[in-house]
Amino acid sequence: MTLHGPLGLLDTARELRGFQTEPAQMRSAAPGKVGRLRLGFSLRDGVSVLHDLYRVAPLLVQQALYWDEAMPDLPVCPIISVGGGILQGDRYTIDIRVGEGACAHVSTQGANRIHCMDANYAAQHQNVTVEAGGYLEYLPDVTIPYRGSRFLSRTEIVVAEDATLLYGEMVLAGRKHHHAEERFGFDLLSMDVTLRRPGGRKLFAEKILIERGDPTIAFAAVMRGFDVFANILCVTPPGTAARIKERFETNFSSDAPRAVSGVSRLPDAAGLMLRAVGVETYDVRNEVRRFWRIVREEARGRPLPAEPYWR
């Protein structure tokens, strides 16, 4: 089946040329395999609300919750996958818009599991927009690509100059405790991010491409000794970015560290990028939370609550 629009453009990616066979069970992009989610947040009577919600299974958001004690005005929306993970032939679209002066937190119910594949691939296209004075934390849980999986993700971000976006990707090398060949045993992982201003001016673009058998993944400056990595974008005004960078301490030790992390500046004074690698997911999650806490304090003047006990 041929898809039109952004998802259709993903089909043309060079790295997908070898993964075009159709699954025997159900064709790619068949009904039930095209998940769509649209979330729109706005200010109403001084309160941020989820005013726009459109969902097509297997993607689901039930409602906005206000359970963040440090920011009781923050609508929290966990994304639920009722399909139990991403399967071959799945095509997902996620659109998130935060209106002028509004705020929101979007996460996922749990890890994003990309199941084993013997045909085709899975793709996800995301559009994230934060308007003037808005604030969005979009922090999905860790992505776990299983052995033999193929996954392509494209994220297009538009952020106003006085708005703040915290967007993150965490990836585990595979089910490392399940099978010896799970570690970086997937066929393809392609993830790219593009950042623009509302007028269309491009500020930043990055693409991570890992293909099976790539020897560079084991280099000392890449993933040797580590199984989890995170890239966290903080798009925020220059003054806020400077305060965040001054407060965040680089975590680096030559003596068998559990995690290594550091912050660098994005081009065109767009904000900051946190990069972290670690042995286990909780090692990297700790570095992300350390950065997240500083971002929230500097951007919104609010603390980050203690991590929930179920984490």
Backbone as CSV, one residue per row, in Angstrom:
resi,resn,N_x,N_y,N_z,CA_x,CA_y,CA_z,C_x,C_y,C_z
1,MET,0.848,-1.191,0.000,0.000,0.000,0.000,0.883,1.241,0.000
2,THR,0.552,2.224,-0.824,1.308,3.469,-0.906,0.633,4.535,-0.054
3,LEU,1.403,5.139,0.842,0.885,6.216,1.673,1.280,7.552,1.075
4,HIS,0.403,8.536,1.234,0.689,9.894,0.788,1.074,10.750,1.991
5,GLY,1.635,11.925,1.734,2.009,12.830,2.807,3.350,12.445,3.407
6,PRO,3.636,12.901,4.655,4.944,12.671,5.268,5.325,11.202,5.368
7,LEU,4.365,10.335,5.724,4.703,8.919,5.833,5.090,8.336,4.489
8,GLY,4.434,8.797,3.420,4.807,8.333,2.096,6.218,8.719,1.724
9,LEU,6.668,9.902,2.166,8.031,10.348,1.884,9.059,9.477,2.588
10,LEU,8.696,8.933,3.750,9.628,8.061,4.456,9.960,6.830,3.632
11,ASP,9.008,6.352,2.805,9.244,5.163,1.991,10.417,5.339,1.037
12,THR,10.747,6.574,0.690,11.794,6.833,-0.294,13.186,6.915,0.318
13,ALA,13.308,6.785,1.625,14.611,6.882,2.276,15.559,5.812,1.739
14,ARG,16.781,6.213,1.451,17.754,5.300,0.859,17.941,4.030,1.674
15,GLU,17.998,4.168,2.995,18.300,3.019,3.833,17.181,1.977,3.870
16,LEU,16.006,2.312,3.303,14.883,1.376,3.300,14.777,0.562,2.014
17,ARG,15.681,0.771,1.080,15.555,0.110,-0.224,15.563,-1.410,-0.115
18,GLY,16.262,-1.953,0.851,16.333,-3.407,0.984,15.242,-4.019,1.828
19,PHE,14.278,-3.199,2.253,13.244,-3.690,3.175,11.850,-3.357,2.657
20,GLN,11.575,-3.724,1.417,10.297,-3.371,0.800,9.357,-4.568,0.622
21,THR,9.772,-5.764,0.975,8.890,-6.924,0.837,7.700,-6.803,1.787
22,GLU,6.553,-7.331,1.363,5.339,-7.229,2.165,5.248,-8.393,3.157
23,PRO,4.799,-8.121,4.392,4.612,-9.203,5.361,3.558,-10.200,4.892
24,ALA,3.756,-11.476,5.188,2.790,-12.495,4.796,1.513,-12.408,5.631
25,GLN,1.620,-11.897,6.856,0.472,-11.894,7.764,-0.530,-10.794,7.402
26,MET,-0.067,-9.587,7.217,-0.919,-8.434,6.926,-0.066,-7.392,6.219
27,ARG,-0.558,-6.847,5.135,0.251,-5.925,4.341,0.626,-4.684,5.160
28,SER,1.686,-4.048,4.778,2.114,-2.834,5.460,1.068,-1.747,5.293
29,ALA,0.924,-0.916,6.332,-0.015,0.209,6.346,-1.463,-0.232,6.151
30,ALA,-1.774,-1.478,6.507,-3.164,-1.955,6.450,-3.941,-1.366,7.623
31,PRO,-5.283,-1.406,7.575,-6.070,-0.937,8.726,-5.635,-1.652,10.007
32,GLY,-5.446,-0.872,11.049,-4.929,-1.409,12.294,-3.430,-1.267,12.429
33,LYS,-2.747,-0.937,11.318,-1.307,-0.755,11.350,-0.895,0.701,11.111
34,VAL,-1.865,1.572,10.898,-1.599,3.001,10.722,-2.118,3.729,11.956
35,GLY,-1.219,4.025,12.881,-1.609,4.720,14.097,-1.448,6.216,13.937
36,ARG,-2.442,6.966,14.392,-2.399,8.429,14.295,-2.778,9.029,15.654
37,LEU,-2.036,10.071,16.008,-2.314,10.751,17.268,-2.088,12.241,17.082
38,ARG,-3.076,13.047,17.491,-2.950,14.506,17.430,-3.325,15.079,18.783
39,LEU,-2.400,15.858,19.346,-2.609,16.497,20.641,-2.433,17.994,20.483
40,GLY,-3.405,18.762,20.949,-3.312,20.212,20.911,-3.576,20.796,22.289
41,PHE,-2.650,21.609,22.782,-2.765,22.220,24.103,-2.899,23.736,23.946
42,SER,-3.739,24.340,24.780,-3.924,25.787,24.726,-4.274,26.311,26.110
43,LEU,-4.199,27.627,26.248,-4.583,28.285,27.500,-6.069,28.627,27.470
44,ARG,-6.783,28.235,28.516,-8.179,28.609,28.666,-8.402,29.074,30.097
45,ASP,-8.786,30.343,30.235,-8.975,30.932,31.568,-7.727,30.778,32.425
46,GLY,-6.558,30.923,31.785,-5.301,30.870,32.508,-4.792,29.481,32.815
47,VAL,-5.476,28.439,32.321,-5.085,27.052,32.592,-4.769,26.351,31.278
48,SER,-3.667,25.606,31.231,-3.330,24.823,30.047,-4.211,23.574,29.996
49,VAL,-4.841,23.363,28.852,-5.761,22.229,28.706,-5.464,21.502,27.390
50,LEU,-5.864,20.248,27.358,-5.812,19.469,26.124,-7.125,19.725,25.384
51,HIS,-7.081,20.656,24.427,-8.318,21.055,23.766,-8.574,20.271,22.483
52,ASP,-7.544,19.598,21.985,-7.675,18.873,20.714,-7.074,17.487,20.876
53,LEU,-7.886,16.456,20.664,-7.416,15.078,20.788,-8.023,14.245,19.680
54,TYR,-7.152,13.683,18.840,-7.587,12.773,17.784,-6.681,11.546,17.845
55,ARG,-7.267,10.366,17.805,-6.467,9.163,17.980,-7.009,8.036,17.111
56,VAL,-6.106,7.276,16.562,-6.439,6.087,15.794,-5.537,4.972,16.298
57,ALA,-6.126,3.881,16.782,-5.359,2.755,17.322,-4.382,2.235,16.266
58,PRO,-3.200,1.804,16.730,-2.879,1.432,18.101,-2.346,2.548,19.003
59,LEU,-2.346,3.803,18.557,-1.923,4.901,19.417,-3.120,5.453,20.174
60,LEU,-2.912,5.757,21.452,-4.030,6.182,22.292,-3.547,7.128,23.383
61,VAL,-4.293,8.207,23.582,-4.200,9.041,24.781,-5.612,9.163,25.320
62,GLN,-5.798,8.912,26.606,-7.147,8.928,27.174,-7.593,10.330,27.557
63,GLN,-6.755,11.040,28.325,-7.079,12.395,28.745,-5.843,13.023,29.372
64,ALA,-5.899,14.321,29.586,-4.816,15.010,30.285,-4.994,14.830,31.790
65,LEU,-3.902,14.549,32.464,-3.902,14.378,33.912,-3.063,15.493,34.530
66,TYR,-3.421,15.873,35.750,-2.704,16.948,36.445,-2.131,16.371,37.739
67,TRP,-1.105,15.531,37.570,-0.573,14.825,38.734,0.837,15.274,39.124
68,ASP,1.366,16.289,38.443,2.694,16.792,38.776,2.548,17.801,39.917
69,GLU,2.942,17.413,41.116,2.747,18.262,42.285,3.574,19.543,42.208
70,ALA,4.697,19.504,41.493,5.525,20.701,41.376,4.960,21.685,40.359
71,MET,4.191,21.175,39.377,3.535,22.017,38.376,2.082,21.547,38.237
72,PRO,1.229,21.907,39.199,-0.157,21.435,39.157,-0.950,21.935,37.965
73,ASP,-0.424,22.948,37.261,-1.102,23.461,36.070,-0.629,22.779,34.790
74,LEU,0.221,21.751,34.915,0.827,21.087,33.767,-0.008,19.873,33.345
75,PRO,-0.633,19.905,32.162,-1.342,18.719,31.686,-0.350,17.634,31.259
76,VAL,-0.543,16.434,31.777,0.349,15.312,31.517,-0.398,14.274,30.682
77,CYS,0.202,13.880,29.549,-0.451,12.941,28.625,0.494,11.786,28.305
78,PRO,0.288,10.616,28.910,1.070,9.442,28.508,0.472,8.832,27.238
79,ILE,1.321,8.543,26.255,0.885,7.872,25.037,0.894,6.370,25.272
80,ILE,-0.217,5.743,24.955,-0.386,4.303,25.154,-0.393,3.622,23.790
81,SER,0.335,2.514,23.661,0.275,1.687,22.457,-0.503,0.430,22.792
82,VAL,-1.710,0.334,22.267,-2.553,-0.822,22.587,-2.127,-2.054,21.802
83,GLY,-1.161,-1.907,20.906,-0.694,-3.049,20.126,0.453,-3.800,20.769
84,GLY,0.964,-3.310,21.900,2.031,-4.014,22.591,3.408,-3.796,21.993
85,GLY,3.538,-2.844,21.106,4.827,-2.570,20.485,4.658,-2.306,19.003
86,ILE,5.766,-1.978,18.345,5.749,-1.670,16.918,6.104,-2.919,16.125
87,LEU,5.268,-3.235,15.110,5.440,-4.438,14.304,5.800,-4.067,12.873
88,GLN,6.265,-5.039,12.115,6.614,-4.804,10.717,5.389,-4.319,9.948
89,GLY,5.603,-3.292,9.135,4.508,-2.722,8.372,3.741,-1.630,9.077
90,ASP,4.063,-1.352,10.334,3.372,-0.289,11.070,3.836,1.081,10.581
91,ARG,2.883,2.008,10.528,3.167,3.388,10.152,2.458,4.305,11.156
92,TYR,3.234,5.094,11.901,2.679,5.948,12.946,2.898,7.416,12.596
93,THR,1.919,8.246,12.961,2.039,9.698,12.857,1.628,10.320,14.184
94,ILE,2.476,11.184,14.727,2.194,11.871,15.985,2.363,13.373,15.756
95,ASP,1.312,14.136,16.056,1.349,15.595,15.939,1.051,16.208,17.303
96,ILE,1.950,17.056,17.774,1.784,17.717,19.072,1.950,19.216,18.860
97,ARG,0.971,19.986,19.326,1.048,21.444,19.220,0.718,22.061,20.579
98,VAL,1.609,22.937,21.028,1.396,23.692,22.261,1.179,25.142,21.865
99,GLY,0.007,25.665,22.190,-0.355,27.012,21.790,0.357,28.089,22.598
100,GLU,0.098,29.324,22.249,0.761,30.466,22.864,0.548,30.496,24.373
101,GLY,1.652,30.510,25.106,1.618,30.607,26.560,1.234,29.341,27.287
102,ALA,0.923,28.261,26.580,0.486,27.025,27.216,1.683,26.146,27.558
103,CYS,1.431,25.095,28.346,2.474,24.152,28.716,1.902,22.738,28.695
104,ALA,2.791,21.739,28.591,2.341,20.350,28.557,3.524,19.426,28.782
105,HIS,3.205,18.221,29.230,4.190,17.144,29.336,3.615,15.925,28.623
106,VAL,4.353,15.388,27.649,3.933,14.201,26.911,5.011,13.145,27.079
107,SER,4.583,11.941,27.432,5.518,10.834,27.623,4.899,9.585,27.018
108,THR,5.436,8.432,27.347,4.854,7.170,26.922,4.601,6.301,28.142
109,GLN,3.668,5.370,27.979,3.302,4.509,29.105,4.458,3.618,29.538
110,GLY,5.296,3.250,28.594,6.430,2.376,28.882,7.405,2.415,27.732
111,ALA,8.296,1.455,27.702,9.296,1.387,26.643,8.632,1.173,25.287
112,ASN,9.271,1.708,24.258,8.805,1.558,22.889,9.511,0.345,22.289
113,ARG,8.812,-0.772,22.204,9.413,-2.039,21.764,9.197,-2.222,20.269
114,ILE,10.291,-2.404,19.544,10.229,-2.626,18.100,10.523,-4.099,17.857
115,HIS,9.502,-4.836,17.498,9.590,-6.292,17.460,10.396,-6.801,16.265
116,CYS,10.802,-8.070,16.352,11.546,-8.719,15.277,10.750,-8.668,13.977
117,MET,11.443,-8.593,12.851,10.801,-8.467,11.545,11.474,-9.394,10.546
118,ASP,10.659,-9.964,9.650,11.216,-10.745,8.547,10.798,-10.170,7.194
119,ALA,10.069,-9.042,7.215,9.672,-8.363,5.989,9.387,-6.902,6.301
120,ASN,9.586,-6.033,5.299,9.235,-4.627,5.395,9.945,-3.950,6.577
121,TYR,9.324,-2.931,7.151,9.918,-2.128,8.210,8.794,-1.399,8.935
122,ALA,9.130,-0.628,9.960,8.184,0.230,10.668,8.683,1.663,10.603
123,ALA,7.745,2.621,10.536,8.127,4.025,10.407,7.240,4.892,11.286
124,GLN,7.815,5.996,11.730,7.078,6.950,12.562,7.461,8.367,12.149
125,HIS,6.434,9.210,11.940,6.665,10.616,11.605,6.052,11.472,12.697
126,GLN,6.833,12.425,13.226,6.369,13.288,14.312,6.494,14.750,13.914
127,ASN,5.448,15.517,14.216,5.467,16.965,14.077,5.245,17.571,15.458
128,VAL,6.172,18.407,15.897,6.083,19.030,17.215,6.183,20.547,17.030
129,THR,5.179,21.276,17.525,5.144,22.734,17.399,4.907,23.363,18.764
130,VAL,5.743,24.336,19.116,5.573,25.085,20.365,5.523,26.567,20.000
131,GLU,4.377,27.193,20.259,4.184,28.588,19.874,4.733,29.539,20.935
132,ALA,4.607,30.830,20.688,5.227,31.871,21.510,4.912,31.688,22.993
133,GLY,5.970,31.692,23.809,5.815,31.590,25.251,5.417,30.218,25.746
134,GLY,5.356,29.234,24.862,4.933,27.891,25.251,6.061,27.090,25.884
135,TYR,5.671,25.996,26.516,6.634,25.119,27.191,6.158,23.682,27.038
136,LEU,7.015,22.819,26.482,6.658,21.417,26.275,7.800,20.517,26.692
137,GLU,7.466,19.508,27.480,8.373,18.409,27.779,7.848,17.183,27.025
138,TYR,8.573,16.737,26.023,8.187,15.544,25.270,9.312,14.531,25.443
139,LEU,9.117,13.615,26.380,10.167,12.693,26.790,9.651,11.259,26.761
140,PRO,9.619,10.636,25.587,9.224,9.226,25.519,10.205,8.346,26.279
141,ASP,9.706,7.204,26.734,10.575,6.239,27.404,11.521,5.624,26.375
142,VAL,12.381,4.750,26.840,13.435,4.185,26.013,12.863,3.361,24.854
143,THR,13.518,3.452,23.690,13.189,2.626,22.536,14.083,1.392,22.552
144,ILE,13.462,0.209,22.358,14.211,-1.049,22.377,14.013,-1.754,21.037
145,PRO,14.972,-1.647,20.116,14.850,-2.367,18.848,15.304,-3.821,19.011
146,TYR,14.391,-4.757,18.766,14.703,-6.177,18.893,15.589,-6.630,17.728
147,ARG,16.202,-7.801,17.899,17.048,-8.380,16.855,16.264,-8.543,15.550
148,GLY,16.840,-8.050,14.446,16.211,-8.166,13.139,15.179,-7.111,12.819
149,SER,15.001,-6.123,13.686,13.989,-5.090,13.451,14.542,-3.985,12.549
150,ARG,13.602,-3.250,11.913,13.961,-2.118,11.053,13.024,-0.967,11.400
151,PHE,13.566,0.143,11.811,12.737,1.250,12.274,13.302,2.562,11.784
152,LEU,12.422,3.398,11.218,12.795,4.730,10.760,11.893,5.755,11.429
153,SER,12.498,6.774,12.018,11.741,7.827,12.700,12.193,9.181,12.178
154,ARG,11.215,10.035,11.877,11.516,11.396,11.437,10.726,12.375,12.299
155,THR,11.415,13.351,12.887,10.778,14.322,13.767,11.045,15.729,13.246
156,GLU,9.981,16.467,12.987,10.091,17.848,12.520,9.562,18.767,13.610
157,ILE,10.404,19.689,14.044,10.124,20.534,15.196,10.096,21.995,14.769
158,VAL,9.085,22.718,15.255,8.987,24.167,15.051,8.790,24.811,16.421
159,VAL,9.707,25.693,16.801,9.659,26.309,18.133,9.839,27.814,17.998
160,ALA,8.950,28.585,18.632,9.069,30.041,18.634,10.311,30.464,19.421
161,GLU,10.795,31.655,19.154,12.056,32.105,19.737,11.993,32.245,21.252
162,ASP,10.824,32.537,21.813,10.728,32.698,23.265,10.069,31.500,23.932
163,ALA,9.947,30.390,23.232,9.358,29.168,23.789,10.468,28.209,24.202
164,THR,10.088,27.153,24.938,11.047,26.137,25.376,10.485,24.752,25.078
165,LEU,11.314,23.929,24.470,10.975,22.525,24.207,12.083,21.648,24.752
166,LEU,11.699,20.627,25.507,12.622,19.583,25.939,12.161,18.296,25.270
167,TYR,12.945,17.829,24.290,12.572,16.650,23.517,13.700,15.635,23.580
168,GLY,13.347,14.378,23.825,14.401,13.402,24.011,14.170,12.072,23.335
169,GLU,15.276,11.426,22.994,15.270,10.064,22.484,16.269,9.254,23.293
170,MET,15.803,8.149,23.875,16.679,7.202,24.560,16.561,5.856,23.856
171,VAL,17.688,5.215,23.608,17.694,3.964,22.855,18.557,2.938,23.581
172,LEU,18.002,1.733,23.746,18.737,0.595,24.286,19.224,-0.260,23.124
173,ALA,20.406,-0.822,23.237,21.027,-1.566,22.137,20.254,-2.814,21.741
174,GLY,19.272,-3.201,22.503,18.494,-4.409,22.251,18.192,-5.094,23.573
175,ARG,17.557,-6.248,23.501,17.263,-7.000,24.726,18.544,-7.705,25.174
176,LYS,19.438,-6.941,25.741,20.801,-7.390,26.007,20.878,-8.590,26.944
177,HIS,19.866,-8.768,27.780,19.871,-9.903,28.704,19.069,-11.083,28.168
178,HIS,18.555,-10.961,26.948,17.707,-11.999,26.364,18.497,-12.967,25.501
179,HIS,19.421,-12.444,24.706,20.163,-13.279,23.767,21.470,-12.579,23.440
180,ALA,22.518,-13.372,23.223,23.841,-12.793,22.966,23.877,-11.959,21.695
181,GLU,23.009,-12.266,20.723,23.017,-11.538,19.455,22.031,-10.373,19.431
182,GLU,21.413,-10.073,20.568,20.458,-8.966,20.627,21.158,-7.608,20.630
183,ARG,22.347,-7.535,21.197,23.020,-6.244,21.307,23.382,-5.716,19.923
184,PHE,22.729,-4.609,19.524,22.859,-4.027,18.193,22.641,-5.080,17.108
185,GLY,21.673,-5.955,17.357,21.346,-6.998,16.405,20.228,-6.610,15.454
186,PHE,19.743,-5.385,15.539,18.692,-4.947,14.623,19.283,-4.685,13.240
187,ASP,18.421,-4.735,12.233,18.875,-4.498,10.864,19.086,-3.018,10.577
188,LEU,18.193,-2.185,11.126,18.246,-0.758,10.792,17.595,0.073,11.888
189,LEU,18.281,1.132,12.267,17.706,2.160,13.130,18.075,3.501,12.527
190,SER,17.079,4.246,12.060,17.306,5.535,11.414,16.421,6.563,12.108
191,MET,17.039,7.586,12.694,16.305,8.598,13.449,16.845,9.970,13.088
192,ASP,15.983,10.836,12.534,16.458,12.183,12.220,15.517,13.234,12.798
193,VAL,16.101,14.376,13.119,15.399,15.497,13.745,15.746,16.763,12.984
194,THR,14.741,17.582,12.692,14.933,18.879,12.059,14.247,19.948,12.902
195,LEU,14.949,21.033,13.163,14.421,22.123,13.977,14.319,23.389,13.136
196,ARG,13.147,24.044,13.197,12.914,25.276,12.453,12.235,26.309,13.351
197,ARG,12.290,27.573,12.891,11.495,28.639,13.485,10.144,28.704,12.770
198,PRO,9.145,29.365,13.353,7.822,29.429,12.717,7.835,29.951,11.291
199,GLY,8.766,30.812,10.954,8.833,31.331,9.594,9.438,30.365,8.595
200,GLY,9.958,29.240,9.061,10.520,28.244,8.174,12.028,28.155,8.186
201,ARG,12.726,29.077,8.867,14.190,29.060,8.867,14.709,27.843,9.621
202,LYS,15.556,27.063,8.935,16.112,25.860,9.550,17.267,26.234,10.474
203,LEU,17.236,25.682,11.702,18.272,25.945,12.683,19.210,24.769,12.874
204,PHE,18.674,23.571,12.731,19.439,22.402,13.153,18.842,21.158,12.523
205,ALA,19.700,20.236,12.120,19.253,18.933,11.622,20.287,17.889,11.998
206,GLU,19.824,16.721,12.387,20.738,15.644,12.763,20.103,14.312,12.403
207,LYS,20.930,13.375,11.991,20.439,12.044,11.660,21.350,10.995,12.284
208,ILE,20.741,10.038,12.952,21.451,8.886,13.497,21.068,7.679,12.643
209,LEU,22.057,7.023,12.078,21.808,5.863,11.229,22.714,4.722,11.679
210,ILE,22.098,3.640,12.138,22.838,2.449,12.562,22.315,1.277,11.747
211,GLU,23.201,0.645,11.003,22.843,-0.518,10.206,23.590,-1.741,10.716
212,ARG,23.000,-2.911,10.500,23.603,-4.140,11.008,25.041,-4.294,10.490
213,GLY,25.922,-4.649,11.402,27.304,-4.895,11.036,28.177,-3.664,10.970
214,ASP,27.663,-2.492,11.339,28.460,-1.272,11.309,29.560,-1.366,12.368
215,PRO,30.830,-1.428,11.966,31.900,-1.610,12.957,32.142,-0.388,13.830
216,THR,31.719,0.790,13.370,32.001,2.007,14.139,31.248,2.057,15.455
217,ILE,30.193,1.261,15.587,29.406,1.293,16.817,30.237,0.844,18.023
218,ALA,31.286,0.068,17.764,32.110,-0.458,18.856,33.326,0.408,19.135
219,PHE,33.438,1.556,18.463,34.575,2.434,18.709,34.523,2.983,20.132
220,ALA,35.690,3.306,20.651,35.776,3.811,22.027,35.020,5.118,22.208
221,ALA,34.970,5.936,21.179,34.278,7.224,21.284,32.809,7.118,20.918
222,VAL,32.320,5.898,20.696,30.913,5.723,20.336,30.203,4.921,21.432
223,MET,30.148,3.576,21.311,29.369,2.797,22.282,30.155,1.672,22.945
224,ARG,31.470,1.681,22.824,32.231,0.617,23.492,32.034,0.693,25.003
225,GLY,31.583,-0.413,25.573,31.354,-0.475,27.009,30.001,0.023,27.453
226,PHE,29.168,0.508,26.528,27.860,1.053,26.881,26.778,0.442,25.989
227,ASP,25.573,0.380,26.509,24.463,-0.236,25.784,23.260,0.678,25.631
228,VAL,23.308,1.881,26.165,22.182,2.815,26.097,22.730,4.193,25.728
229,PHE,21.991,4.902,24.854,22.370,6.279,24.577,21.129,7.155,24.570
230,ALA,21.339,8.450,24.803,20.255,9.429,24.813,20.721,10.702,24.143
231,ASN,19.841,11.270,23.325,20.029,12.609,22.762,18.837,13.444,23.199
232,ILE,19.079,14.490,23.953,18.008,15.323,24.491,18.202,16.755,24.014
233,LEU,17.219,17.251,23.264,17.245,18.629,22.772,16.556,19.550,23.769
234,CYS,17.184,20.659,24.064,16.534,21.721,24.821,16.568,22.978,23.961
235,VAL,15.443,23.265,23.329,15.323,24.466,22.506,14.759,25.560,23.399
236,THR,15.539,26.599,23.610,15.159,27.619,24.589,15.904,28.915,24.272
237,PRO,15.439,30.066,24.761,16.135,31.332,24.493,17.581,31.305,24.994
238,PRO,18.468,32.095,24.376,19.900,32.052,24.708,20.215,32.278,26.182
239,GLY,19.514,33.207,26.834,19.791,33.465,28.242,19.507,32.256,29.109
240,THR,18.397,31.600,28.848,18.055,30.395,29.602,19.047,29.286,29.324
241,ALA,19.431,29.132,28.048,20.395,28.098,27.692,21.724,28.305,28.397
242,ALA,22.166,29.550,28.505,23.444,29.840,29.162,23.397,29.443,30.635
243,ARG,22.286,29.718,31.306,22.169,29.353,32.720,22.140,27.834,32.902
244,ILE,21.455,27.144,32.009,21.393,25.681,32.094,22.777,25.079,31.899
245,LYS,23.476,25.541,30.879,24.801,24.989,30.590,25.775,25.251,31.729
246,GLU,25.666,26.409,32.345,26.564,26.733,33.463,26.323,25.799,34.651
247,ARG,25.075,25.392,34.847,24.750,24.562,36.009,24.997,23.073,35.778
248,PHE,24.898,22.625,34.525,25.026,21.186,34.276,26.495,20.784,34.256
249,GLU,26.860,19.854,35.116,28.236,19.384,35.213,28.436,18.154,34.331
250,THR,29.472,18.206,33.504,29.807,17.060,32.661,30.133,15.859,33.543
251,ASN,29.577,14.722,33.178,29.822,13.492,33.930,30.785,12.629,33.123
252,PHE,32.036,12.619,33.531,33.029,11.822,32.818,34.080,11.335,33.798
253,SER,34.348,10.051,33.727,35.395,9.464,34.558,36.091,8.390,33.746
254,SER,37.378,8.332,33.836,38.138,7.318,33.093,38.153,5.976,33.808
255,ASP,37.562,5.922,34.989,37.612,4.715,35.806,36.289,3.952,35.714
256,ALA,36.058,3.257,34.604,34.883,2.400,34.385,33.592,3.091,34.812
257,PRO,33.204,4.172,34.165,31.987,4.881,34.571,30.725,4.130,34.199
258,ARG,29.678,4.327,34.992,28.373,3.776,34.657,27.693,4.580,33.555
259,ALA,28.006,5.858,33.491,27.421,6.732,32.474,28.366,7.889,32.194
260,VAL,28.286,8.406,30.976,29.041,9.586,30.567,28.049,10.538,29.918
261,SER,28.128,11.812,30.266,27.188,12.777,29.684,27.825,14.147,29.607
262,GLY,27.319,14.940,28.672,27.779,16.306,28.519,26.807,17.109,27.687
263,VAL,26.887,18.425,27.783,25.980,19.334,27.093,26.777,20.192,26.113
264,SER,26.230,20.389,24.918,26.836,21.266,23.928,25.790,22.234,23.398
265,ARG,26.233,23.304,22.767,25.332,24.316,22.228,24.835,23.921,20.843
266,LEU,23.580,24.207,20.549,23.030,24.009,19.223,23.396,25.196,18.325
267,PRO,23.395,25.007,17.008,23.695,26.119,16.104,22.662,27.233,16.213
268,ASP,23.057,28.428,15.774,22.177,29.586,15.718,21.557,29.940,17.060
269,ALA,22.292,29.677,18.158,21.813,30.006,19.508,20.429,29.433,19.767
270,ALA,20.170,28.220,19.232,18.848,27.609,19.363,18.637,26.931,20.702
271,GLY,19.707,26.624,21.436,19.552,25.932,22.701,20.706,24.982,22.946
272,LEU,20.396,23.826,23.537,21.420,22.893,23.982,21.071,21.469,23.562
273,MET,22.092,20.622,23.535,21.921,19.195,23.305,22.640,18.432,24.402
274,LEU,21.905,17.556,25.096,22.521,16.645,26.051,22.767,15.314,25.350
275,ARG,23.969,14.818,25.456,24.279,13.474,24.976,24.751,12.647,26.158
276,ALA,24.212,11.442,26.259,24.577,10.572,27.369,24.641,9.133,26.879
277,VAL,25.583,8.379,27.417,25.664,6.937,27.200,25.791,6.276,28.554
278,GLY,25.318,5.033,28.656,25.366,4.353,29.933,25.316,2.853,29.779
279,VAL,25.541,2.181,30.885,25.544,0.720,30.902,24.123,0.178,30.873
280,GLU,23.237,0.753,31.687,21.847,0.324,31.759,20.937,1.537,31.542
281,THR,19.661,1.256,31.315,18.726,2.348,31.059,18.644,3.297,32.251
282,TYR,18.688,2.763,33.472,18.553,3.662,34.621,19.764,4.572,34.769
283,ASP,20.929,4.137,34.289,22.101,5.006,34.337,21.903,6.227,33.447
284,VAL,21.398,6.006,32.240,21.152,7.113,31.325,19.962,7.944,31.778
285,ARG,18.920,7.284,32.279,17.746,8.022,32.753,18.132,8.985,33.876
286,ASN,19.066,8.595,34.729,19.512,9.489,35.799,20.157,10.752,35.230
287,GLU,20.946,10.606,34.163,21.565,11.773,33.536,20.515,12.662,32.873
288,VAL,19.523,12.040,32.253,18.450,12.813,31.626,17.662,13.583,32.676
289,ARG,17.347,12.950,33.784,16.598,13.629,34.848,17.406,14.769,35.452
290,ARG,18.708,14.591,35.539,19.563,15.664,36.072,19.483,16.894,35.174
291,PHE,19.509,16.664,33.873,19.384,17.757,32.911,17.975,18.330,32.919
292,TRP,16.984,17.469,32.929,15.569,17.863,32.937,15.261,18.767,34.119
293,ARG,15.773,18.405,35.292,15.519,19.203,36.492,16.033,20.631,36.333
294,ILE,17.234,20.777,35.780,17.810,22.106,35.601,17.020,22.895,34.560
295,VAL,16.620,22.225,33.479,15.846,22.900,32.437,14.543,23.444,33.009
296,ARG,13.830,22.636,33.749,12.556,23.096,34.299,12.755,24.254,35.275
297,GLU,13.774,24.151,36.111,14.008,25.220,37.084,14.345,26.539,36.400
298,GLU,15.155,26.480,35.343,15.576,27.706,34.682,14.523,28.246,33.722
299,ALA,13.770,27.356,33.086,12.784,27.792,32.090,11.450,28.160,32.712
300,ARG,11.075,27.460,33.797,9.750,27.682,34.397,9.794,28.046,35.870
301,GLY,10.970,27.987,36.483,11.066,28.308,37.900,10.376,27.313,38.802
302,ARG,10.240,26.074,38.347,9.574,25.017,39.116,10.523,23.834,39.292
303,PRO,10.428,23.119,40.415,11.289,21.948,40.628,10.739,20.722,39.900
304,LEU,11.563,19.704,39.803,11.145,18.423,39.252,10.896,17.469,40.409
305,PRO,9.707,16.874,40.499,9.434,15.948,41.612,10.364,14.747,41.594
306,ALA,10.449,14.074,42.729,11.245,12.846,42.803,10.688,11.822,41.815
307,GLU,11.578,10.989,41.296,11.144,9.986,40.334,10.148,9.035,40.990
308,PRO,9.047,8.704,40.301,8.045,7.813,40.889,8.657,6.482,41.324
309,TYR,8.102,5.885,42.360,8.673,4.669,42.926,8.664,3.510,41.938
310,TRP,7.697,3.511,40.960,7.638,2.390,40.020,8.737,2.439,38.974
311,ARG,9.499,3.525,38.910,10.637,3.584,38.029,11.817,2.841,38.630
